[in-house]
Amino acid sequence: MNGKAKYTLIILLAIIIADVSAQNSQVLYYMNLPQNHFVNPALRPSNSLYIGLPVVSGINLNVNNNFVNFSDIFMKGQGSDSVFTFLHPDFNIEDFLAKIKDKNSLEPQMSIQLFGLGFSVGKNSYVFLDINERMEGNIVFPGDLFELALKGNEGFKGSKVDLSSFRGDLKYYREIGLGFSKNITNKLRIGVKGKLLFGIAAFSIDNRALALSINNDYTHTLDADLIVNISAPVSVTKDAAQKIESIEFDDSRFKTVSGTADFILGKKNMGLGLDIGATYDFSDKIVFSAAITDLGFIKWKNDVTNLQAKSQFEFSGLNITDVLDGTKTIDELGQDMVDSLTNSFNVSDSKDPFTTWIPFGISLGGSYKLSEKFSLGVLSYSRFIGKQLRESLTFSANVNLGNSLSTSLSYTAANHRFDNLGAGVSLRAGVFQFYMLADRIPVSWNQIKTDNGTIPIPANWNTINLRLGMNLAFGNKVSKKADKPMVACDQIF
């Protein structure tokens, strides 16, 4: 393998492992920020008015996977400060495969706040409006795929591998949400946020059956019954047998203003969403909270392409050992895989709409106020992605030093890791409120030696969540007995 291909593959794997997602930060739950209604619409900041400007008001990146971290592909060499990668001859494939699960998921996500507005109405109500760009993905790989790729097909000769758990979903959409929170009693506060969703592009795999047989001559037979649904301006060229010859991005859509607007605005791919939440003052020191966020769906009708594989076909074996021993380059292996896949699909003449569901989350939290400026918090977060469940538990210490500064330090058990630290800081200077939050900060590091020095990399890392931005904040609502449920939010600090 040449050097360029080798390091390209390493970088791609690093991106997969570092997993950057739009799942909201657990640290955000306990910060005095207008964005805290993203995790629970009943929460509200202390300021009476905030304006979030396009892009600068909030960028949220989050990536996670449930099967490997950096130390699994960047292994520390014995008797040396350097590390070697899975492409090195000394890499222990068996140790790596021992950590692979039956179902291995990758979940890239991103969100950008285009606009935000929140303001107080009367003594105990708060109204907020948000416009966000969001991208979410979920890909599940059967564990046997990794063994086939890394060890070849010798161990599977004469057997059939069940790949029915393989699936993928990727969607890019715009979210416009309008909500409010209000005191119902002196102890109970509720919040609701309705959303309009505008789908821009999507890719979804409907896997009804998929199995791979390894024949005695080491060819592969694939039995497939699956549909790939695409909503995007793509052009599919097919031959007389309805097989795919090429798939290309169709830029003719953007040669007219109306065509560009249809794609960018996503007005033909509509959906709905909902957030609901509540806080309850159990006492002057203890506050409980709960929320369900991101309930929703999108119906994709525009630029729909249906690719269907419902057949049995044979192709030569594909495995990464060909790259490791120099038989093929990574580009040749990738092209072989693309050719085999395109030969398995027929292009349907139908343009059937399809529906994708937004992964939703359930939050259960509590805080204990030790003093006017210091509190402890605990937060359980469960995220449902189709049939998958992701759970995390966060403990935090939170400080609010007046209107100008709030901070939070947290520890999270999540994603099969128990060394996840988080931190957040919000600083207000006049009407400008700057903030930065990070979950799952790596605490131990290794180094890769290069000709130009060393590159630090996390030793154990498979998830990170980063949010940063700036708000325009006006006023500072101080808790009063007449507005006691607002104390529920303030007591979190």
MIKOLKE-29448 format. One line per field, with one value per residue (C-alpha): residue in three letters; z, y, x; residue number from 1; chain. Coordinates in nm, 4 decimals, padded with zeros to 6 digits. Layout:
MIKOLKE-29448
rest: c(ALA_...)
w: c(Z_...)
v: c(Y_...)
u: c(X_...)
nr: c(NUM_...)
kette: c(A_...)
This chain:
MIKOLKE-29448
rest: c(MET_ASN_GLY_LYS_ALA_LYS_TYR_THR_LEU_ILE_ILE_LEU_LEU_ALA_ILE_ILE_ILE_ALA_ASP_VAL_SER_ALA_GLN_ASN_SER_GLN_VAL_LEU_TYR_TYR_MET_ASN_LEU_PRO_GLN_ASN_HIS_PHE_VAL_ASN_PRO_ALA_LEU_ARG_PRO_SER_ASN_SER_LEU_TYR_ILE_GLY_LEU_PRO_VAL_VAL_SER_GLY_ILE_ASN_LEU_ASN_VAL_ASN_ASN_ASN_PHE_VAL_ASN_PHE_SER_ASP_ILE_PHE_MET_LYS_GLY_GLN_GLY_SER_ASP_SER_VAL_PHE_THR_PHE_LEU_HIS_PRO_ASP_PHE_ASN_ILE_GLU_ASP_PHE_LEU_ALA_LYS_ILE_LYS_ASP_LYS_ASN_SER_LEU_GLU_PRO_GLN_MET_SER_ILE_GLN_LEU_PHE_GLY_LEU_GLY_PHE_SER_VAL_GLY_LYS_ASN_SER_TYR_VAL_PHE_LEU_ASP_ILE_ASN_GLU_ARG_MET_GLU_GLY_ASN_ILE_VAL_PHE_PRO_GLY_ASP_LEU_PHE_GLU_LEU_ALA_LEU_LYS_GLY_ASN_GLU_GLY_PHE_LYS_GLY_SER_LYS_VAL_ASP_LEU_SER_SER_PHE_ARG_GLY_ASP_LEU_LYS_TYR_TYR_ARG_GLU_ILE_GLY_LEU_GLY_PHE_SER_LYS_ASN_ILE_THR_ASN_LYS_LEU_ARG_ILE_GLY_VAL_LYS_GLY_LYS_LEU_LEU_PHE_GLY_ILE_ALA_ALA_PHE_SER_ILE_ASP_ASN_ARG_ALA_LEU_ALA_LEU_SER_ILE_ASN_ASN_ASP_TYR_THR_HIS_THR_LEU_ASP_ALA_ASP_LEU_ILE_VAL_ASN_ILE_SER_ALA_PRO_VAL_SER_VAL_THR_LYS_ASP_ALA_ALA_GLN_LYS_ILE_GLU_SER_ILE_GLU_PHE_ASP_ASP_SER_ARG_PHE_LYS_THR_VAL_SER_GLY_THR_ALA_ASP_PHE_ILE_LEU_GLY_LYS_LYS_ASN_MET_GLY_LEU_GLY_LEU_ASP_ILE_GLY_ALA_THR_TYR_ASP_PHE_SER_ASP_LYS_ILE_VAL_PHE_SER_ALA_ALA_ILE_THR_ASP_LEU_GLY_PHE_ILE_LYS_TRP_LYS_ASN_ASP_VAL_THR_ASN_LEU_GLN_ALA_LYS_SER_GLN_PHE_GLU_PHE_SER_GLY_LEU_ASN_ILE_THR_ASP_VAL_LEU_ASP_GLY_THR_LYS_THR_ILE_ASP_GLU_LEU_GLY_GLN_ASP_MET_VAL_ASP_SER_LEU_THR_ASN_SER_PHE_ASN_VAL_SER_ASP_SER_LYS_ASP_PRO_PHE_THR_THR_TRP_ILE_PRO_PHE_GLY_ILE_SER_LEU_GLY_GLY_SER_TYR_LYS_LEU_SER_GLU_LYS_PHE_SER_LEU_GLY_VAL_LEU_SER_TYR_SER_ARG_PHE_ILE_GLY_LYS_GLN_LEU_ARG_GLU_SER_LEU_THR_PHE_SER_ALA_ASN_VAL_ASN_LEU_GLY_ASN_SER_LEU_SER_THR_SER_LEU_SER_TYR_THR_ALA_ALA_ASN_HIS_ARG_PHE_ASP_ASN_LEU_GLY_ALA_GLY_VAL_SER_LEU_ARG_ALA_GLY_VAL_PHE_GLN_PHE_TYR_MET_LEU_ALA_ASP_ARG_ILE_PRO_VAL_SER_TRP_ASN_GLN_ILE_LYS_THR_ASP_ASN_GLY_THR_ILE_PRO_ILE_PRO_ALA_ASN_TRP_ASN_THR_ILE_ASN_LEU_ARG_LEU_GLY_MET_ASN_LEU_ALA_PHE_GLY_ASN_LYS_VAL_SER_LYS_LYS_ALA_ASP_LYS_PRO_MET_VAL_ALA_CYS_ASP_GLN_ILE_PHE)
w: c(00.0000_-00.0883_00.1805_00.0620_00.0622_00.3995_00.5789_00.4048_00.5454_00.8912_00.8863_00.7778_01.0602_01.3064_01.1975_01.2404_01.5868_01.7071_01.6079_01.6068_01.6771_01.7193_02.0351_02.2870_02.5515_02.9007_03.0294_02.8602_03.0947_03.3910_03.2316_03.2496_02.8716_02.6438_02.4566_02.7615_02.6297_02.3606_02.6289_02.8205_02.6969_03.0566_03.1409_03.0913_03.1367_03.3813_03.1093_02.9966_02.6252_02.4046_02.0333_01.8593_01.5381_01.2360_01.2890_01.5676_01.8219_01.8231_01.6498_01.7916_01.6839_01.8215_01.7059_01.8728_01.8006_02.0285_01.9268_01.9047_02.0335_01.9390_02.1398_01.9353_01.6063_01.7378_01.9629_02.1815_02.0892_02.3568_02.5070_02.3098_02.3338_01.9750_01.8571_01.5517_01.3563_01.2450_00.9162_01.0998_01.0824_01.4640_01.4932_01.6814_01.4735_01.7201_02.0074_01.7866_01.6725_02.0334_02.0965_01.7971_01.8803_01.6915_01.5997_01.5667_01.5197_01.3947_01.4597_01.3078_01.3832_01.3515_01.4150_01.3458_01.4989_01.2229_01.4464_01.8036_01.9997_02.3539_02.5767_02.8966_02.8853_03.2110_03.5374_03.4707_03.0975_02.8420_02.4612_02.2285_01.8554_01.6892_01.3341_01.3104_01.0357_01.1357_01.0007_01.1589_01.0610_01.1908_01.0330_01.1828_01.0772_01.1592_01.3469_01.0895_00.8302_01.0278_01.0474_00.6745_00.5990_00.8326_00.8221_00.4850_00.4127_00.5104_00.8388_00.6646_00.3807_00.3142_00.5517_00.5311_00.7143_00.8303_00.7459_00.8128_01.0910_00.8435_00.7950_00.7311_00.7564_00.6825_00.6687_00.6354_00.7290_00.8620_01.1873_01.2802_01.6371_01.8392_02.2075_02.5491_02.9159_03.1950_03.5663_03.6264_04.0062_04.2462_04.2130_03.8628_03.5350_03.1926_02.8479_02.4965_02.1618_01.8250_01.5157_01.1409_00.9667_00.6089_00.4561_00.2230_00.1461_00.2745_00.2259_00.3855_00.3646_00.4120_00.4777_00.4656_00.4195_00.3492_00.3691_00.2320_00.1443_00.1049_-00.1603_-00.1727_-00.4487_-00.2231_-00.4382_-00.2555_-00.3164_-00.1905_-00.1246_-00.0969_-00.0436_00.0360_-00.0926_-00.0848_-00.0831_-00.1824_-00.1726_-00.3480_-00.6950_-00.8318_-01.1790_-01.2161_-01.5497_-01.6143_-01.8851_-02.0750_-01.7847_-01.5479_-01.3746_-01.2502_-01.4725_-01.2818_-01.0131_-01.0504_-00.8806_-01.1044_-01.1067_-01.3578_-01.0573_-00.9684_-01.3086_-01.2150_-00.9097_-00.8418_-00.8653_-00.6225_-00.3827_-00.3898_-00.2802_-00.0253_00.1384_00.1431_00.1233_-00.0577_00.2151_00.5194_00.8712_01.2274_01.5616_01.9310_02.2587_02.5971_02.9426_03.3046_03.6221_03.9771_04.2949_04.5504_04.8105_04.8314_04.7661_04.5492_04.1925_03.9604_03.5834_03.2885_02.9115_02.5845_02.2910_01.9132_01.8641_01.4912_01.1314_00.7750_00.4663_00.1661_-00.1666_-00.3683_-00.5909_-00.4796_-00.6264_-00.5280_-00.5759_-00.5184_-00.4722_-00.4670_-00.6184_-00.5807_-00.7452_-00.7161_-00.6877_-00.5951_-00.2311_-00.0924_00.2022_00.3308_00.3499_-00.0227_00.0684_00.3573_00.1470_-00.1449_-00.3887_-00.4315_-00.3479_-00.1284_-00.4378_-00.6291_-00.3372_-00.3089_-00.6820_-00.6693_-00.3895_-00.5764_-00.8939_-00.7040_-00.5297_-00.8436_-01.0225_-00.7495_-00.7736_-01.0136_-01.0600_-00.9957_-01.2284_-00.9334_-00.7204_-00.4021_-00.1095_00.2125_00.5770_00.8195_01.1956_01.4076_01.6951_02.0182_02.3715_02.7258_03.0030_03.3776_03.6030_03.9511_04.1325_04.4932_04.5913_04.8428_04.8435_04.6420_04.3967_04.4025_04.3277_04.2372_03.9545_03.8117_03.4646_03.2929_02.9142_02.6907_02.3132_02.0885_01.7340_01.5615_01.7572_01.9289_02.2725_02.3890_02.7604_02.9655_03.3261_03.4168_03.7548_03.7706_03.9962_03.8903_03.9878_03.9038_03.9949_03.9366_03.5880_03.4347_03.4742_03.5056_03.4907_03.5098_03.5556_03.4833_03.4782_03.2367_03.2102_02.8484_02.5328_02.7181_02.8705_03.2336_03.2068_03.0339_03.1699_03.0619_03.1238_03.0300_03.0759_02.9940_03.0154_02.9703_02.8822_02.8458_02.6045_02.4633_02.6122_02.5033_02.5820_02.5169_02.6324_02.5825_02.6893_02.6971_02.7061_02.6622_02.9721_02.8467_02.5312_02.3106_02.0423_01.6799_01.5735_01.2290_01.0374_01.1509_01.5189_01.7139_01.6885_02.0103_01.9850_02.2526_02.3978_02.4799_02.2908_02.0979_02.1577_02.1817_02.2001_02.1431_02.1464_02.1235_02.0277_02.1247_02.2232_02.2620_02.6132_02.7778_03.1341_03.4182_03.5773_03.9485_04.1102_04.3251_04.5466_04.3118_04.0301_04.2208_03.9359_03.7731_04.0769_03.9473_03.6615_03.8642_04.1340_03.8821_03.8934)
v: c(00.0000_00.3423_00.6041_00.8281_00.5470_00.4205_00.7519_00.8264_00.5011_00.5811_00.9250_00.7782_00.5251_00.7985_00.9995_00.6944_00.6227_00.9832_01.0059_01.3793_01.3963_01.6288_01.4623_01.7445_01.7791_01.6522_01.9502_02.1838_02.0627_02.2357_02.5606_02.9035_02.9208_02.9919_02.6700_02.4572_02.4238_02.1909_01.9219_02.0158_02.2813_02.3533_02.4912_02.8593_03.0873_03.3764_03.6445_03.7972_03.8183_03.6409_03.6530_03.3861_03.5038_03.2743_03.0102_03.1987_03.1259_02.7541_02.4729_02.1239_01.8248_01.4749_01.1398_00.8023_00.4346_00.1373_-00.0991_00.0519_00.3438_00.4956_00.2494_-00.0387_00.0780_00.2970_00.0553_00.1512_-00.0163_-00.2098_-00.0253_00.2875_00.6023_00.5578_00.3757_00.1653_00.1245_-00.1738_-00.1698_-00.2692_-00.6389_-00.6552_-00.5522_-00.8203_-00.8850_-01.1391_-00.8875_-00.6346_-00.8783_-00.9843_-00.6345_-00.6390_-00.6908_-00.8697_-00.5287_-00.2377_00.1088_00.4362_00.7547_01.0805_01.3923_01.7699_02.0731_02.4439_02.7015_02.9459_03.1671_03.1754_03.3985_03.3712_03.6187_03.6400_03.6959_03.8228_03.6864_03.3161_03.2391_03.2110_03.1850_03.0651_03.0182_02.8216_02.7466_02.4702_02.2821_01.9169_01.6106_01.2683_00.9255_00.5700_00.2741_-00.0761_-00.3304_-00.7032_-00.8281_-01.1000_-00.8308_-00.7260_-01.0815_-01.1292_-00.8074_-00.8584_-01.2361_-01.3291_-01.5930_-01.9088_-01.9448_-01.9097_-02.1590_-02.3566_-02.1458_-01.8669_-01.5359_-01.3590_-00.9874_-00.8998_-00.6597_-00.4377_-00.1058_00.2586_00.5908_00.9400_01.2554_01.6280_01.8552_02.1956_02.2339_02.5305_02.5092_02.7302_02.6644_02.8006_02.7158_02.8208_02.7766_02.5506_02.5632_02.7106_02.3857_02.2578_02.4106_02.2588_02.3278_02.2311_02.2841_02.2049_02.1693_02.1839_01.9681_02.0297_01.7424_01.8401_01.5034_01.1471_00.7982_00.5002_00.1216_-00.0996_-00.4396_-00.7159_-01.0040_-01.0240_-01.3271_-01.4047_-01.7603_-01.8439_-02.1130_-02.3878_-02.2013_-01.8916_-01.6964_-01.5267_-01.5653_-01.2843_-01.3417_-00.9990_-00.8463_-00.4831_-00.1374_00.1720_00.4886_00.8171_01.1669_01.3884_01.5291_01.2246_01.0751_00.6957_00.5452_00.1849_-00.0738_-00.2908_-00.5369_-00.2531_-00.2781_00.0343_00.1721_00.4929_00.7232_01.0906_01.4115_01.5935_01.9589_02.0513_02.1032_02.4149_02.5838_02.7538_02.9578_02.7548_02.4263_02.5477_02.6712_02.3354_02.1570_02.4075_02.4827_02.1214_02.2357_01.9185_01.6881_01.7806_01.6429_01.7215_01.7083_01.7606_01.8238_01.8118_01.8585_01.9528_02.0591_02.0073_02.1782_01.8999_02.1385_02.4574_02.2497_01.9557_01.9865_01.7068_01.7288_01.5110_01.5527_01.3724_01.5401_01.4946_01.2965_01.3306_01.2069_01.3290_01.2156_01.2220_01.2907_01.5029_01.3649_01.0087_00.7185_00.3577_00.1045_-00.2543_-00.5694_-00.8813_-01.1570_-01.3943_-01.3230_-01.4226_-01.2123_-01.2682_-01.2348_-00.8919_-00.8588_-00.6085_-00.8698_-00.8095_-00.4540_-00.5553_-00.8004_-00.5574_-00.7583_-00.4656_-00.0982_00.0451_00.2198_-00.1099_-00.2836_-00.0016_-00.0126_-00.3904_-00.3420_-00.0676_-00.2779_-00.5787_-00.3743_-00.1943_-00.5311_-00.6452_-00.3588_-00.2942_00.0567_00.0794_00.2993_00.3932_00.6960_00.5744_00.8208_00.6926_00.7971_00.8329_00.8755_01.1102_00.9415_01.0608_01.0940_01.0684_01.2701_01.2281_01.4671_01.6016_01.8654_01.9411_02.2967_02.3134_02.6938_02.9906_02.9435_02.5715_02.2585_01.8939_01.7310_01.3870_01.3203_00.9995_01.0165_00.7401_00.7763_00.5515_00.4954_00.2527_-00.0722_00.0478_00.2065_00.4328_00.5163_00.7467_00.8644_01.1978_01.3417_01.7086_01.9892_02.3288_02.6827_03.0080_03.3193_03.5811_03.6827_03.6923_03.3371_02.9850_02.6603_02.2886_01.9849_01.6399_01.2685_01.0469_00.6712_00.6032_00.4130_00.1314_00.3836_00.4905_00.7584_01.0315_01.3836_01.6943_02.0664_02.3836_02.7536_03.0514_03.4053_03.7176_04.0536_04.3152_04.1780_03.9189_03.5721_03.3311_02.9627_02.6349_02.2878_01.9493_01.5975_01.2871_01.4692_01.2179_01.1985_00.9804_01.0307_00.8471_00.9820_00.8942_00.9590_01.1134_01.2568_01.6039_01.5227_01.3628_01.3818_01.3379_01.1110_01.0015_00.6599_00.5646_00.7597_00.6628_00.9568_01.3327_01.6081_01.9713_02.2803_02.6412_02.9773_03.3296_03.4766_03.8276_03.8270_04.1084_04.1418_03.8976_03.7559_03.6971_03.4230_03.5415_03.3620_03.4706_03.2942_02.9938_02.7367_02.9463_02.8590_02.5041_02.6115_02.8463_02.5865_02.3660_02.5878)
u: c(00.0000_00.1403_00.1862_-00.0967_-00.3516_-00.2307_-00.2664_-00.5951_-00.7345_-00.5981_-00.7610_-01.0948_-01.0858_-00.9924_-01.2960_-01.5192_-01.3814_-01.3796_-01.7454_-01.8489_-02.3046_-02.5914_-02.7077_-02.7304_-02.4620_-02.5351_-02.3331_-02.5829_-02.8570_-02.6937_-02.5764_-02.7362_-02.7748_-03.0731_-02.9916_-03.0791_-03.4354_-03.2922_-03.2593_-03.5757_-03.8217_-03.9288_-03.5833_-03.5152_-03.2169_-03.1982_-03.1885_-03.5184_-03.4276_-03.1789_-03.1024_-02.8992_-02.7348_-02.6840_-02.4126_-02.2275_-02.5035_-02.4349_-02.2473_-02.2888_-02.0794_-02.1160_-01.9828_-02.0005_-01.9692_-02.0219_-01.7423_-01.3921_-01.1877_-00.8552_-00.6472_-00.7902_-00.6375_-00.3540_-00.1664_00.1266_00.4538_00.6423_00.9387_00.8603_00.6537_00.5403_00.2275_00.1516_-00.1715_-00.3764_-00.1793_00.1400_00.2452_00.2525_-00.1114_-00.3068_-00.6168_-00.7562_-00.7518_-00.9274_-01.1964_-01.2602_-01.4009_-01.6323_-02.0002_-02.2760_-02.4178_-02.1731_-02.3146_-02.1725_-02.3722_-02.2401_-02.4461_-02.4211_-02.6403_-02.5990_-02.8294_-02.9264_-03.1368_-03.2586_-03.4932_-03.6238_-03.8059_-04.0067_-04.3820_-04.5239_-04.3865_-04.3714_-04.3858_-04.1084_-04.1362_-03.8603_-03.8045_-03.5235_-03.4127_-03.1527_-02.9710_-02.9327_-02.7599_-02.8035_-02.6852_-02.6919_-02.5137_-02.5113_-02.2480_-02.2800_-01.9756_-01.8984_-01.8254_-01.5170_-01.3849_-01.4387_-01.2545_-00.9588_-00.9082_-01.0495_-01.3093_-01.1174_-01.3049_-01.6432_-01.5891_-01.9057_-02.1182_-02.3735_-02.3339_-02.6504_-02.6282_-02.9919_-02.8875_-02.7021_-02.8781_-02.8071_-02.9823_-02.8546_-03.0645_-03.0040_-03.2921_-03.3954_-03.5876_-03.8071_-03.9320_-04.1641_-04.2197_-04.3028_-04.2672_-04.5003_-04.5630_-04.8609_-04.8306_-04.5757_-04.3804_-04.4520_-04.3334_-04.3987_-04.2554_-04.3633_-04.1963_-04.3549_-04.1384_-04.1735_-03.9143_-03.8005_-03.6041_-03.3193_-03.1539_-03.1755_-03.0361_-03.2076_-03.1628_-03.4685_-03.3063_-03.5661_-03.3195_-02.9478_-02.7175_-02.3727_-02.2639_-01.8939_-01.8631_-01.5991_-01.4125_-01.4107_-01.6503_-01.9358_-02.3071_-02.5269_-02.8968_-03.0524_-03.3922_-03.3403_-03.4259_-03.2097_-03.4212_-03.2593_-03.4027_-03.1466_-03.0789_-02.8977_-02.9094_-02.9009_-02.7973_-02.9014_-02.8429_-03.0914_-03.1076_-03.2005_-02.8622_-02.6902_-02.4177_-02.3511_-02.4904_-02.4046_-02.5035_-02.7511_-02.6441_-02.9161_-03.1418_-02.9416_-02.9554_-03.2820_-03.3693_-03.6826_-03.4930_-03.2297_-03.4969_-03.6776_-03.3612_-03.2312_-03.5668_-03.6827_-04.0422_-04.1551_-04.0198_-04.2214_-04.2297_-04.3321_-04.1543_-04.2258_-04.0382_-04.2125_-04.0666_-04.1290_-03.9486_-04.0743_-03.9534_-03.9629_-03.8205_-03.6147_-03.3029_-03.4164_-03.5469_-03.6571_-03.6955_-03.7984_-03.8230_-03.8888_-03.7151_-03.6995_-04.0166_-04.0739_-04.0631_-04.0048_-04.1964_-03.9598_-04.1363_-03.8918_-03.6115_-03.6865_-03.4880_-03.5624_-03.2821_-03.3904_-03.1832_-03.4003_-03.1943_-02.9036_-02.5691_-02.2056_-01.8917_-01.5299_-01.4270_-01.3468_-01.1114_-00.8623_-00.5864_-00.5367_-00.4388_-00.2168_-00.0134_00.0140_-00.2014_-00.4400_-00.4455_-00.7203_-00.8602_-00.8815_-01.0503_-01.3038_-01.3772_-01.4289_-01.6786_-01.8665_-01.8820_-02.0178_-02.2839_-02.4045_-02.4382_-02.6777_-02.9266_-03.2093_-03.3437_-03.7129_-03.9122_-04.1320_-04.0580_-04.2211_-04.2070_-04.0553_-04.0560_-03.7676_-03.8067_-03.5978_-03.4089_-03.5702_-03.4392_-03.5731_-03.4057_-03.4562_-03.2664_-03.2330_-03.0286_-02.9422_-02.8634_-02.5773_-02.5646_-02.6836_-02.3972_-02.3192_-02.5237_-02.4850_-02.6764_-02.7521_-02.8937_-03.0024_-03.0343_-03.1723_-03.1685_-03.3776_-03.2476_-03.4809_-03.4419_-03.1254_-03.1015_-02.8169_-02.7981_-02.5802_-02.5637_-02.4045_-02.3038_-02.2103_-02.0944_-02.2290_-02.1350_-02.3113_-02.1101_-02.3721_-02.4821_-02.1350_-02.0044_-02.1428_-01.9485_-02.0140_-01.7894_-01.9305_-01.8569_-02.0512_-02.0819_-02.1796_-02.0995_-01.9172_-01.6743_-01.6432_-01.3745_-01.5741_-01.5244_-01.7115_-01.6873_-01.8677_-01.8113_-02.0316_-01.8963_-02.1047_-01.9520_-02.2234_-02.4835_-02.2404_-02.2583_-01.9827_-01.9974_-01.8176_-01.9211_-01.7562_-01.8545_-01.6340_-01.3022_-01.0148_-00.7953_-00.5067_-00.3019_-00.0528_00.1778_00.2413_00.5991_00.6466_00.9401_00.8308_00.7825_00.4996_00.1214_-00.0812_-00.3860_-00.6345_-00.5563_-00.9162_-01.1774_-01.4884_-01.7226_-01.7032_-01.9627_-01.8676_-02.0899_-01.9779_-02.1216_-02.2228_-02.5584_-02.6872_-02.8367_-03.0322_-03.1530_-03.1116_-03.4231_-03.3621_-03.5722_-03.8588_-04.1044_-04.3813_-04.1997_-04.0740_-04.0681_-03.7955_-03.5867_-03.5992_-03.3785_-03.1605_-03.1048_-02.9325_-02.6237)
nr: c(1_2_3_4_5_6_7_8_9_10_11_12_13_14_15_16_17_18_19_20_21_22_23_24_25_26_27_28_29_30_31_32_33_34_35_36_37_38_39_40_41_42_43_44_45_46_47_48_49_50_51_52_53_54_55_56_57_58_59_60_61_62_63_64_65_66_67_68_69_70_71_72_73_74_75_76_77_78_79_80_81_82_83_84_85_86_87_88_89_90_91_92_93_94_95_96_97_98_99_100_101_102_103_104_105_106_107_108_109_110_111_112_113_114_115_116_117_118_119_120_121_122_123_124_125_126_127_128_129_130_131_132_133_134_135_136_137_138_139_140_141_142_143_144_145_146_147_148_149_150_151_152_153_154_155_156_157_158_159_160_161_162_163_164_165_166_167_168_169_170_171_172_173_174_175_176_177_178_179_180_181_182_183_184_185_186_187_188_189_190_191_192_193_194_195_196_197_198_199_200_201_202_203_204_205_206_207_208_209_210_211_212_213_214_215_216_217_218_219_220_221_222_223_224_225_226_227_228_229_230_231_232_233_234_235_236_237_238_239_240_241_242_243_244_245_246_247_248_249_250_251_252_253_254_255_256_257_258_259_260_261_262_263_264_265_266_267_268_269_270_271_272_273_274_275_276_277_278_279_280_281_282_283_284_285_286_287_288_289_290_291_292_293_294_295_296_297_298_299_300_301_302_303_304_305_306_307_308_309_310_311_312_313_314_315_316_317_318_319_320_321_322_323_324_325_326_327_328_329_330_331_332_333_334_335_336_337_338_339_340_341_342_343_344_345_346_347_348_349_350_351_352_353_354_355_356_357_358_359_360_361_362_363_364_365_366_367_368_369_370_371_372_373_374_375_376_377_378_379_380_381_382_383_384_385_386_387_388_389_390_391_392_393_394_395_396_397_398_399_400_401_402_403_404_405_406_407_408_409_410_411_412_413_414_415_416_417_418_419_420_421_422_423_424_425_426_427_428_429_430_431_432_433_434_435_436_437_438_439_440_441_442_443_444_445_446_447_448_449_450_451_452_453_454_455_456_457_458_459_460_461_462_463_464_465_466_467_468_469_470_471_472_473_474_475_476_477_478_479_480_481_482_483_484_485_486_487_488_489_490_491_492_493)
kette: c(A_A_A_A_A_A_A_A_A_A_A_A_A_A_A_A_A_A_A_A_A_A_A_A_A_A_A_A_A_A_A_A_A_A_A_A_A_A_A_A_A_A_A_A_A_A_A_A_A_A_A_A_A_A_A_A_A_A_A_A_A_A_A_A_A_A_A_A_A_A_A_A_A_A_A_A_A_A_A_A_A_A_A_A_A_A_A_A_A_A_A_A_A_A_A_A_A_A_A_A_A_A_A_A_A_A_A_A_A_A_A_A_A_A_A_A_A_A_A_A_A_A_A_A_A_A_A_A_A_A_A_A_A_A_A_A_A_A_A_A_A_A_A_A_A_A_A_A_A_A_A_A_A_A_A_A_A_A_A_A_A_A_A_A_A_A_A_A_A_A_A_A_A_A_A_A_A_A_A_A_A_A_A_A_A_A_A_A_A_A_A_A_A_A_A_A_A_A_A_A_A_A_A_A_A_A_A_A_A_A_A_A_A_A_A_A_A_A_A_A_A_A_A_A_A_A_A_A_A_A_A_A_A_A_A_A_A_A_A_A_A_A_A_A_A_A_A_A_A_A_A_A_A_A_A_A_A_A_A_A_A_A_A_A_A_A_A_A_A_A_A_A_A_A_A_A_A_A_A_A_A_A_A_A_A_A_A_A_A_A_A_A_A_A_A_A_A_A_A_A_A_A_A_A_A_A_A_A_A_A_A_A_A_A_A_A_A_A_A_A_A_A_A_A_A_A_A_A_A_A_A_A_A_A_A_A_A_A_A_A_A_A_A_A_A_A_A_A_A_A_A_A_A_A_A_A_A_A_A_A_A_A_A_A_A_A_A_A_A_A_A_A_A_A_A_A_A_A_A_A_A_A_A_A_A_A_A_A_A_A_A_A_A_A_A_A_A_A_A_A_A_A_A_A_A_A_A_A_A_A_A_A_A_A_A_A_A_A_A_A_A_A_A_A_A_A_A_A_A_A_A_A_A_A_A_A_A_A_A_A_A_A_A_A_A_A_A_A_A_A_A_A_A_A_A_A_A_A_A_A_A_A_A_A_A_A_A_A_A_A_A_A_A_A_A_A_A_A_A_A_A_A_A_A_A_A_A_A_A_A_A_A_A)
